[in-house]
Amino acid sequence: MSEETDWERRRRLAAVFGEVLPETTGDERDPESRPGLTGEDAGEAWLKAQVPPHHG
């Protein structure tokens, strides 16, 4: 069997298992790239997500 290159190996593994981890994490991405979650909106959305269901 011939030696496969790095990109061929990644392509083969991605075909079998899919992309397991993204290239960047959420804290590395620009927060403005996510619509609706910029500035104070992001903080407000986070606070609302933390409210327990019974405090609706």
Secondary structure, 3 states (H helix, E strand, C coil): CCCCCHHHHHHHHHHHHCCCCCCCCHHHCCHHHCCCCCCHHHHHHHHHHHCCHHHC
